[in-house]
Amino acid sequence: MEYGDDDDVLDHEQDEGDQQAEESDSNEDIICVVEPTSVIEKDKAQPESYETDLEIEVDSEKLFTTGQEDLYLEACKLVGVIPVSYFIRNMEETHMNLNHHGLGPKGTKAIAIALVSNTTITRLELEDNWILEEGALALMQMLHENYYIQELNVSNNHLDSPGAKIITDFLLENTSALWSIQLSGNDFKDETAQMFCNALMSNYRIKVLDLSHNAFSEKGGEQLGHMLVLNEGLQTLDLSWNQLTLKGAVSLCNSLRVNITLKTLDVSWNGFGNEGAQALGEALKVNSTLAYLDISSNHLNNEGAIKLGKGLELNETLRILKMSQNPVTVEGALSLVLSVKRNPKSRLEEIDISNVLVTEGFVKHLDGVFFVHPELDVIYGEVAGTISKQVISSAALKVIKTYVEKKKTSVFNFLKTIDHLGTTKMPVAEFRKALTMQTKVPLNRIQIRELIKKLDPYETGMIDYSVFQEPTSEKQPQ
């Protein structure tokens, strides 16, 4: 039985042996009526509302009496798929991870039916399930009724242009609770960029959008740039591994001159070239919100690095700049870091140029940059002209423990002395700055970097050193 025929009926009192009946005269608890969606014609008019595709009549009292598990099992019978045991076991959790479960469009529809009335799941992951546009439609119909799901991952699901049309039509309504949607690797091409542009120019609810690993080129980049000019909701945008190049890159960068909400932008692996770097540098001069920028592997050479540096001389908000795997030499890298030195209001915490082979002269100049900006960390490659050998140094924590043992104190108390806020939680940049400027325990930047990785393994941007606080002993009641 196909979920999608007009006569499909899910009846809790239906006999299991009568699955081939086309009509049922009994009183239905839930009725699901879906128009056939296996083929979506390009010029076919879309339904005016989702109720025309999926009509759901719910007797709330009977629904909760029936239970989520029974509802899902009956949905599986309806569409003819085997139930997913993991889904049944975790229906009451807030995070549902069904990545790589081979659901297909029918399995996705069964999940969608069960989630219509679910009130616990807020994060739904369905990556790599081959759901196609048919599954995408079922999910959007479900989200039209479910106001609890806030994060959705449908990456690598062969959605293509028809799937993009279904999703952007839903986003255009601007009514759901969704604030994060991952759509990576769905073969979206330039014609879908206009769809996302139309939907997101007015949608202010979506804060996180992942369109990486798709097939947007110059034209698509231009459309997405126009979207960022008018969008007032997006805070994180991932466009890595596309083919924006030239005009697409320039348009996207120019949009940053007026966009006032975007904080994180990943445009790595897009062929920006020096033209894109120049547009990005100009945008950084006036942009006042962007904090994280990844332009790795974009064919930027020293000319591009110099042009980008012009923006860093004036920018006051960027914190993380990742630009490894670009053909930049030590000359371009030096120009970049000196641009930061010339900006006393720079808030940069990290510059990643890890593929650049530097010189001892570069390292000396870097010491001068660190003197002005002790919170900054610059990740570079090998130092040319020196004997290549593994540098063995004691871990920072070991050095700190040696010090506190001599002083008969604790690691927690030592870190508390450098915490000016006294909250036991410090931003990474402040923590790095405090450890760099203190003089009690000699630590080099490599040691500090490794300590930060240890204390903030998930790169949250915060260090919570309360983990070193020794628990107070309390007498147990007799």
C-alpha positions as a Python dict, from the first residue, in 0.01 Angstrom:
ca = {
    (1, 'M'): (0, 0, 0),
    (2, 'E'): (147, 338, -100),
    (3, 'Y'): (136, 627, 143),
    (4, 'G'): (30, 897, -97),
    (5, 'D'): (-296, 756, -241),
    (6, 'D'): (-620, 944, -172),
    (7, 'D'): (-789, 637, -22),
    (8, 'D'): (-517, 550, 233),
    (9, 'V'): (-667, 518, 582),
    (10, 'L'): (-488, 458, 909),
    (11, 'D'): (-750, 307, 1145),
    (12, 'H'): (-660, 187, 1493),
    (13, 'E'): (-957, -56, 1493),
    (14, 'Q'): (-885, -203, 1146),
    (15, 'D'): (-822, -578, 1133),
    (16, 'E'): (-459, -654, 1038),
    (17, 'G'): (-566, -903, 775),
    (18, 'D'): (-769, -643, 584),
    (19, 'Q'): (-472, -431, 465),
    (20, 'Q'): (-580, -428, 101),
    (21, 'A'): (-916, -254, 162),
    (22, 'E'): (-946, 72, -29),
    (23, 'E'): (-1218, 221, 191),
    (24, 'S'): (-1311, 190, 556),
    (25, 'D'): (-1648, 276, 705),
    (26, 'S'): (-1522, 274, 1063),
    (27, 'N'): (-1454, 593, 1257),
    (28, 'E'): (-1096, 694, 1179),
    (29, 'D'): (-865, 820, 1453),
    (30, 'I'): (-617, 961, 1198),
    (31, 'I'): (-674, 1018, 828),
    (32, 'C'): (-375, 1085, 601),
    (33, 'V'): (-458, 1189, 245),
    (34, 'V'): (-165, 1271, 17),
    (35, 'E'): (-169, 1368, -349),
    (36, 'P'): (77, 1168, -564),
    (37, 'T'): (414, 1344, -556),
    (38, 'S'): (654, 1101, -720),
    (39, 'V'): (687, 1330, -1021),
    (40, 'I'): (694, 1706, -980),
    (41, 'E'): (662, 1885, -1310),
    (42, 'K'): (858, 2206, -1345),
    (43, 'D'): (562, 2411, -1459),
    (44, 'K'): (305, 2239, -1238),
    (45, 'A'): (128, 2474, -999),
    (46, 'Q'): (215, 2400, -638),
    (47, 'P'): (-57, 2348, -376),
    (48, 'E'): (-177, 2667, -210),
    (49, 'S'): (-129, 2514, 133),
    (50, 'Y'): (7, 2198, 286),
    (51, 'E'): (-338, 2091, 404),
    (52, 'T'): (-430, 2017, 40),
    (53, 'D'): (-154, 1754, 33),
    (54, 'L'): (-177, 1613, 384),
    (55, 'E'): (-501, 1633, 576),
    (56, 'I'): (-464, 1518, 933),
    (57, 'E'): (-762, 1487, 1162),
    (58, 'V'): (-656, 1405, 1515),
    (59, 'D'): (-873, 1309, 1808),
    (60, 'S'): (-624, 1427, 2068),
    (61, 'E'): (-763, 1210, 2347),
    (62, 'K'): (-746, 892, 2139),
    (63, 'L'): (-405, 993, 1998),
    (64, 'F'): (-242, 1005, 2340),
    (65, 'T'): (-426, 691, 2444),
    (66, 'T'): (-293, 509, 2139),
    (67, 'G'): (66, 619, 2206),
    (68, 'Q'): (353, 723, 1980),
    (69, 'E'): (486, 372, 1928),
    (70, 'D'): (154, 229, 1811),
    (71, 'L'): (103, 528, 1585),
    (72, 'Y'): (441, 470, 1420),
    (73, 'L'): (384, 96, 1381),
    (74, 'E'): (52, 157, 1208),
    (75, 'A'): (217, 419, 986),
    (76, 'C'): (476, 159, 884),
    (77, 'K'): (195, -82, 790),
    (78, 'L'): (32, 194, 592),
    (79, 'V'): (336, 264, 375),
    (80, 'G'): (469, -91, 374),
    (81, 'V'): (806, -55, 548),
    (82, 'I'): (982, -229, 836),
    (83, 'P'): (981, -18, 1157),
    (84, 'V'): (1313, 128, 1275),
    (85, 'S'): (1374, 0, 1628),
    (86, 'Y'): (1609, 288, 1712),
    (87, 'F'): (1331, 536, 1639),
    (88, 'I'): (1088, 348, 1866),
    (89, 'R'): (1339, 334, 2152),
    (90, 'N'): (1421, 704, 2137),
    (91, 'M'): (1087, 868, 2062),
    (92, 'E'): (1089, 1049, 2395),
    (93, 'E'): (1440, 1193, 2355),
    (94, 'T'): (1503, 1549, 2236),
    (95, 'H'): (1767, 1443, 1980),
    (96, 'M'): (1672, 1187, 1714),
    (97, 'N'): (1967, 1069, 1504),
    (98, 'L'): (1855, 855, 1210),
    (99, 'N'): (2153, 927, 985),
    (100, 'H'): (2249, 644, 746),
    (101, 'H'): (1946, 428, 826),
    (102, 'G'): (1841, 361, 465),
    (103, 'L'): (1490, 494, 522),
    (104, 'G'): (1407, 587, 164),
    (105, 'P'): (1105, 805, 85),
    (106, 'K'): (852, 557, 227),
    (107, 'G'): (1037, 510, 555),
    (108, 'T'): (1065, 886, 585),
    (109, 'K'): (688, 919, 539),
    (110, 'A'): (626, 674, 822),
    (111, 'I'): (857, 878, 1045),
    (112, 'A'): (676, 1196, 940),
    (113, 'I'): (333, 1056, 1033),
    (114, 'A'): (458, 961, 1379),
    (115, 'L'): (620, 1302, 1434),
    (116, 'V'): (311, 1507, 1354),
    (117, 'S'): (200, 1493, 1718),
    (118, 'N'): (541, 1435, 1882),
    (119, 'T'): (628, 1704, 2136),
    (120, 'T'): (968, 1588, 2264),
    (121, 'I'): (1201, 1575, 1963),
    (122, 'T'): (1360, 1912, 1888),
    (123, 'R'): (1655, 1797, 1674),
    (124, 'L'): (1597, 1557, 1384),
    (125, 'E'): (1885, 1415, 1179),
    (126, 'L'): (1809, 1222, 859),
    (127, 'E'): (2134, 1251, 665),
    (128, 'D'): (2208, 999, 388),
    (129, 'N'): (1872, 823, 371),
    (130, 'W'): (1790, 868, 0),
    (131, 'I'): (1464, 1038, 92),
    (132, 'L'): (1425, 1214, -247),
    (133, 'E'): (1166, 1489, -304),
    (134, 'E'): (886, 1255, -194),
    (135, 'G'): (1039, 1223, 151),
    (136, 'A'): (1112, 1595, 162),
    (137, 'L'): (743, 1668, 96),
    (138, 'A'): (634, 1438, 379),
    (139, 'L'): (875, 1615, 617),
    (140, 'M'): (755, 1961, 521),
    (141, 'Q'): (393, 1851, 564),
    (142, 'M'): (481, 1722, 908),
    (143, 'L'): (660, 2044, 1002),
    (144, 'H'): (352, 2238, 902),
    (145, 'E'): (182, 2074, 1201),
    (146, 'N'): (477, 2010, 1435),
    (147, 'Y'): (604, 2323, 1610),
    (148, 'Y'): (858, 2148, 1833),
    (149, 'I'): (1130, 2043, 1587),
    (150, 'Q'): (1388, 2323, 1567),
    (151, 'E'): (1688, 2163, 1395),
    (152, 'L'): (1672, 1949, 1080),
    (153, 'N'): (1952, 1769, 895),
    (154, 'V'): (1859, 1628, 553),
    (155, 'S'): (2204, 1641, 394),
    (156, 'N'): (2307, 1395, 120),
    (157, 'N'): (1955, 1283, 31),
    (158, 'H'): (1939, 1336, -347),
    (159, 'L'): (1681, 1613, -314),
    (160, 'D'): (1788, 1795, -633),
    (161, 'S'): (1582, 2086, -768),
    (162, 'P'): (1236, 1936, -691),
    (163, 'G'): (1337, 1887, -327),
    (164, 'A'): (1475, 2240, -309),
    (165, 'K'): (1143, 2371, -442),
    (166, 'I'): (947, 2187, -173),
    (167, 'I'): (1174, 2308, 109),
    (168, 'T'): (1195, 2671, -4),
    (169, 'D'): (817, 2689, -51),
    (170, 'F'): (785, 2581, 310),
    (171, 'L'): (1049, 2829, 431),
    (172, 'L'): (870, 3104, 241),
    (173, 'E'): (575, 3069, 481),
    (174, 'N'): (803, 3167, 772),
    (175, 'T'): (580, 2991, 1025),
    (176, 'S'): (768, 2690, 1163),
    (177, 'A'): (988, 2657, 1471),
    (178, 'L'): (1290, 2562, 1255),
    (179, 'W'): (1598, 2776, 1310),
    (180, 'S'): (1863, 2537, 1171),
    (181, 'I'): (1855, 2335, 848),
    (182, 'Q'): (2139, 2134, 691),
    (183, 'L'): (2110, 2071, 317),
    (184, 'S'): (2466, 1973, 226),
    (185, 'G'): (2535, 1748, -72),
    (186, 'N'): (2193, 1754, -239),
    (187, 'D'): (2306, 1849, -592),
    (188, 'F'): (2146, 2194, -577),
    (189, 'K'): (2239, 2390, -888),
    (190, 'D'): (2211, 2755, -985),
    (191, 'E'): (1838, 2738, -1064),
    (192, 'T'): (1771, 2652, -698),
    (193, 'A'): (1968, 2954, -575),
    (194, 'Q'): (1681, 3182, -681),
    (195, 'M'): (1443, 2962, -477),
    (196, 'F'): (1655, 3004, -164),
    (197, 'C'): (1691, 3374, -241),
    (198, 'N'): (1313, 3424, -256),
    (199, 'A'): (1252, 3222, 60),
    (200, 'L'): (1525, 3371, 276),
    (201, 'M'): (1485, 3733, 177),
    (202, 'S'): (1172, 3733, 392),
    (203, 'N'): (1237, 3442, 631),
    (204, 'Y'): (1381, 3566, 959),
    (205, 'R'): (1348, 3242, 1159),
    (206, 'I'): (1630, 3041, 999),
    (207, 'K'): (1954, 3120, 1183),
    (208, 'V'): (2177, 2837, 1056),
    (209, 'L'): (2189, 2724, 691),
    (210, 'D'): (2425, 2464, 544),
    (211, 'L'): (2439, 2455, 163),
    (212, 'S'): (2789, 2311, 136),
    (213, 'H'): (2895, 2044, -115),
    (214, 'N'): (2637, 2150, -374),
    (215, 'A'): (2682, 2277, -731),
    (216, 'F'): (2628, 2653, -708),
    (217, 'S'): (2847, 2847, -952),
    (218, 'E'): (2884, 3217, -1040),
    (219, 'K'): (2515, 3276, -1106),
    (220, 'G'): (2417, 3096, -788),
    (221, 'G'): (2669, 3301, -590),
    (222, 'E'): (2521, 3622, -726),
    (223, 'Q'): (2169, 3516, -622),
    (224, 'L'): (2282, 3415, -273),
    (225, 'G'): (2464, 3746, -244),
    (226, 'H'): (2139, 3931, -321),
    (227, 'M'): (1969, 3723, -52),
    (228, 'L'): (2224, 3824, 213),
    (229, 'V'): (2164, 4190, 135),
    (230, 'L'): (1800, 4164, 245),
    (231, 'N'): (1803, 3873, 489),
    (232, 'E'): (1779, 3971, 855),
    (233, 'G'): (1790, 3632, 1024),
    (234, 'L'): (2086, 3418, 914),
    (235, 'Q'): (2373, 3402, 1161),
    (236, 'T'): (2564, 3103, 1021),
    (237, 'L'): (2602, 3020, 651),
    (238, 'D'): (2810, 2733, 509),
    (239, 'L'): (2873, 2752, 133),
    (240, 'S'): (3197, 2554, 128),
    (241, 'W'): (3276, 2316, -158),
    (242, 'N'): (3072, 2491, -424),
    (243, 'Q'): (3199, 2670, -737),
    (244, 'L'): (3104, 3032, -671),
    (245, 'T'): (3419, 3186, -831),
    (246, 'L'): (3463, 3535, -976),
    (247, 'K'): (3132, 3724, -1001),
    (248, 'G'): (2963, 3488, -756),
    (249, 'A'): (3240, 3539, -501),
    (250, 'V'): (3244, 3916, -549),
    (251, 'S'): (2864, 3942, -514),
    (252, 'L'): (2867, 3736, -197),
    (253, 'C'): (3149, 3942, -46),
    (254, 'N'): (2984, 4271, -140),
    (255, 'S'): (2670, 4164, 48),
    (256, 'L'): (2876, 4162, 369),
    (257, 'R'): (2904, 4539, 341),
    (258, 'V'): (2536, 4577, 432),
    (259, 'N'): (2441, 4250, 605),
    (260, 'I'): (2394, 4304, 978),
    (261, 'T'): (2326, 3955, 1118),
    (262, 'L'): (2574, 3703, 974),
    (263, 'K'): (2837, 3597, 1228),
    (264, 'T'): (2984, 3279, 1077),
    (265, 'L'): (3065, 3231, 708),
    (266, 'D'): (3241, 2931, 551),
    (267, 'V'): (3324, 2980, 182),
    (268, 'S'): (3626, 2750, 164),
    (269, 'W'): (3695, 2558, -159),
    (270, 'N'): (3517, 2801, -391),
    (271, 'G'): (3785, 2950, -615),
    (272, 'F'): (3751, 3310, -491),
    (273, 'G'): (4088, 3415, -628),
    (274, 'N'): (4241, 3758, -567),
    (275, 'E'): (3927, 3934, -698),
    (276, 'G'): (3723, 3769, -424),
    (277, 'A'): (3989, 3855, -166),
    (278, 'Q'): (3978, 4220, -270),
    (279, 'A'): (3598, 4232, -238),
    (280, 'L'): (3626, 4057, 98),
    (281, 'G'): (3886, 4306, 219),
    (282, 'E'): (3663, 4598, 123),
    (283, 'A'): (3367, 4437, 302),
    (284, 'L'): (3567, 4376, 620),
    (285, 'K'): (3642, 4748, 643),
    (286, 'V'): (3277, 4823, 717),
    (287, 'N'): (3125, 4493, 835),
    (288, 'S'): (3048, 4497, 1207),
    (289, 'T'): (2904, 4151, 1277),
    (290, 'L'): (3113, 3876, 1112),
    (291, 'A'): (3319, 3688, 1373),
    (292, 'Y'): (3424, 3367, 1191),
    (293, 'L'): (3548, 3348, 832),
    (294, 'D'): (3683, 3042, 650),
    (295, 'I'): (3838, 3112, 309),
    (296, 'S'): (4069, 2810, 297),
    (297, 'S'): (4168, 2672, -43),
    (298, 'N'): (4044, 2963, -255),
    (299, 'H'): (4344, 3027, -482),
    (300, 'L'): (4450, 3339, -289),
    (301, 'N'): (4816, 3428, -336),
    (302, 'N'): (5024, 3707, -180),
    (303, 'E'): (4833, 3972, -374),
    (304, 'G'): (4508, 3842, -230),
    (305, 'A'): (4653, 3828, 121),
    (306, 'I'): (4764, 4191, 97),
    (307, 'K'): (4419, 4302, -23),
    (308, 'L'): (4253, 4106, 254),
    (309, 'G'): (4489, 4266, 503),
    (310, 'K'): (4357, 4610, 410),
    (311, 'G'): (4025, 4506, 558),
    (312, 'L'): (4185, 4363, 872),
    (313, 'E'): (4348, 4699, 941),
    (314, 'L'): (4001, 4846, 1011),
    (315, 'N'): (3783, 4551, 1113),
    (316, 'E'): (3678, 4535, 1479),
    (317, 'T'): (3467, 4217, 1501),
    (318, 'L'): (3638, 3926, 1321),
    (319, 'R'): (3775, 3672, 1569),
    (320, 'I'): (3866, 3363, 1364),
    (321, 'L'): (4026, 3371, 1017),
    (322, 'K'): (4101, 3039, 849),
    (323, 'M'): (4290, 3065, 519),
    (324, 'S'): (4511, 2759, 497),
    (325, 'Q'): (4572, 2571, 171),
    (326, 'N'): (4611, 2893, -29),
    (327, 'P'): (4928, 2961, -235),
    (328, 'V'): (5045, 3228, 10),
    (329, 'T'): (5416, 3258, 92),
    (330, 'V'): (5585, 3411, 395),
    (331, 'E'): (5569, 3758, 234),
    (332, 'G'): (5191, 3747, 209),
    (333, 'A'): (5161, 3599, 558),
    (334, 'L'): (5379, 3874, 704),
    (335, 'S'): (5171, 4143, 535),
    (336, 'L'): (4858, 3985, 684),
    (337, 'V'): (4978, 3973, 1045),
    (338, 'L'): (5129, 4322, 1030),
    (339, 'S'): (4788, 4449, 919),
    (340, 'V'): (4649, 4315, 1245),
    (341, 'K'): (4930, 4479, 1440),
    (342, 'R'): (4837, 4815, 1289),
    (343, 'N'): (4479, 4777, 1414),
    (344, 'P'): (4465, 4839, 1792),
    (345, 'K'): (4092, 4756, 1790),
    (346, 'S'): (4133, 4418, 1620),
    (347, 'R'): (3959, 4132, 1800),
    (348, 'L'): (4126, 3852, 1607),
    (349, 'E'): (4196, 3546, 1821),
    (350, 'E'): (4318, 3301, 1558),
    (351, 'I'): (4471, 3315, 1210),
    (352, 'D'): (4523, 2977, 1043),
    (353, 'I'): (4790, 2982, 772),
    (354, 'S'): (4913, 2636, 867),
    (355, 'N'): (5046, 2546, 520),
    (356, 'V'): (5276, 2849, 496),
    (357, 'L'): (5649, 2784, 535),
    (358, 'V'): (5778, 3081, 738),
    (359, 'T'): (6120, 3219, 836),
    (360, 'E'): (6285, 3310, 1164),
    (361, 'G'): (6237, 3674, 1065),
    (362, 'F'): (5862, 3613, 1041),
    (363, 'V'): (5860, 3459, 1389),
    (364, 'K'): (6039, 3767, 1530),
    (365, 'H'): (5785, 4000, 1367),
    (366, 'L'): (5513, 3780, 1513),
    (367, 'D'): (5646, 3842, 1864),
    (368, 'G'): (5586, 4212, 1804),
    (369, 'V'): (5230, 4138, 1692),
    (370, 'F'): (5169, 3929, 2005),
    (371, 'F'): (5295, 4214, 2221),
    (372, 'V'): (5012, 4432, 2087),
    (373, 'H'): (4758, 4147, 2073),
    (374, 'P'): (4846, 3881, 2335),
    (375, 'E'): (4508, 3713, 2279),
    (376, 'L'): (4601, 3625, 1918),
    (377, 'D'): (4723, 3284, 1802),
    (378, 'V'): (4877, 3242, 1456),
    (379, 'I'): (4904, 2885, 1331),
    (380, 'Y'): (5177, 2853, 1066),
    (381, 'G'): (5384, 2573, 910),
    (382, 'E'): (5751, 2484, 945),
    (383, 'V'): (6022, 2744, 1000),
    (384, 'A'): (6256, 2746, 701),
    (385, 'G'): (6634, 2749, 751),
    (386, 'T'): (6622, 2550, 1074),
    (387, 'I'): (6701, 2185, 1132),
    (388, 'S'): (6376, 1996, 1119),
    (389, 'K'): (6327, 1817, 1447),
    (390, 'Q'): (6047, 1739, 1681),
    (391, 'V'): (6023, 1995, 1957),
    (392, 'I'): (5967, 1816, 2285),
    (393, 'S'): (5833, 2033, 2565),
    (394, 'S'): (5647, 1957, 2882),
    (395, 'A'): (5273, 1989, 2867),
    (396, 'A'): (5143, 2317, 3007),
    (397, 'L'): (4936, 2141, 3271),
    (398, 'K'): (5240, 1953, 3395),
    (399, 'V'): (5439, 2277, 3423),
    (400, 'I'): (5153, 2444, 3611),
    (401, 'K'): (5120, 2147, 3848),
    (402, 'T'): (5492, 2160, 3925),
    (403, 'Y'): (5457, 2527, 4015),
    (404, 'V'): (5147, 2489, 4236),
    (405, 'E'): (5301, 2196, 4424),
    (406, 'K'): (5599, 2412, 4518),
    (407, 'K'): (5366, 2692, 4627),
    (408, 'K'): (5139, 2446, 4811),
    (409, 'T'): (4834, 2562, 4625),
    (410, 'S'): (4618, 2413, 4345),
    (411, 'V'): (4574, 2441, 3970),
    (412, 'F'): (4227, 2585, 4030),
    (413, 'N'): (4359, 2857, 4261),
    (414, 'F'): (4637, 2945, 4016),
    (415, 'L'): (4390, 2984, 3728),
    (416, 'K'): (4162, 3183, 3955),
    (417, 'T'): (4440, 3437, 4009),
    (418, 'I'): (4456, 3513, 3637),
    (419, 'D'): (4077, 3523, 3596),
    (420, 'H'): (3986, 3889, 3636),
    (421, 'L'): (3614, 3814, 3618),
    (422, 'G'): (3628, 3542, 3883),
    (423, 'T'): (3354, 3332, 3721),
    (424, 'T'): (3560, 3013, 3653),
    (425, 'K'): (3457, 3047, 3288),
    (426, 'M'): (3669, 3245, 3043),
    (427, 'P'): (3650, 3307, 2668),
    (428, 'V'): (3938, 3131, 2490),
    (429, 'A'): (4095, 3460, 2381),
    (430, 'E'): (4092, 3596, 2738),
    (431, 'F'): (4233, 3268, 2871),
    (432, 'R'): (4515, 3275, 2614),
    (433, 'K'): (4586, 3640, 2692),
    (434, 'A'): (4592, 3579, 3067),
    (435, 'L'): (4832, 3283, 3039),
    (436, 'T'): (5055, 3477, 2801),
    (437, 'M'): (5080, 3784, 3023),
    (438, 'Q'): (5124, 3610, 3362),
    (439, 'T'): (5485, 3569, 3474),
    (440, 'K'): (5464, 3304, 3744),
    (441, 'V'): (5466, 3001, 3513),
    (442, 'P'): (5673, 3025, 3192),
    (443, 'L'): (5462, 2889, 2905),
    (444, 'N'): (5521, 2921, 2533),
    (445, 'R'): (5242, 2961, 2279),
    (446, 'I'): (5252, 2599, 2169),
    (447, 'Q'): (5199, 2484, 2527),
    (448, 'I'): (4912, 2730, 2572),
    (449, 'R'): (4753, 2618, 2244),
    (450, 'E'): (4766, 2251, 2350),
    (451, 'L'): (4619, 2334, 2690),
    (452, 'I'): (4329, 2517, 2526),
    (453, 'K'): (4263, 2217, 2301),
    (454, 'K'): (4254, 1998, 2609),
    (455, 'L'): (4017, 2221, 2803),
    (456, 'D'): (3797, 2310, 2505),
    (457, 'P'): (3800, 1996, 2285),
    (458, 'Y'): (3473, 2082, 2111),
    (459, 'E'): (3582, 2439, 2029),
    (460, 'T'): (3298, 2606, 2215),
    (461, 'G'): (3508, 2919, 2260),
    (462, 'M'): (3487, 2896, 2640),
    (463, 'I'): (3724, 2755, 2903),
    (464, 'D'): (3564, 2621, 3220),
    (465, 'Y'): (3845, 2565, 3465),
    (466, 'S'): (3608, 2466, 3747),
    (467, 'V'): (3700, 2107, 3648),
    (468, 'F'): (4014, 2160, 3857),
    (469, 'Q'): (3819, 2261, 4165),
    (470, 'E'): (3850, 2002, 4436),
    (471, 'P'): (3514, 1892, 4578),
    (472, 'T'): (3449, 1996, 4933),
    (473, 'S'): (3431, 1702, 5171),
    (474, 'E'): (3099, 1666, 5347),
    (475, 'K'): (3023, 1437, 5633),
    (476, 'Q'): (2779, 1168, 5543),
    (477, 'P'): (2480, 1135, 5773),
    (478, 'Q'): (2499, 844, 6014),
}
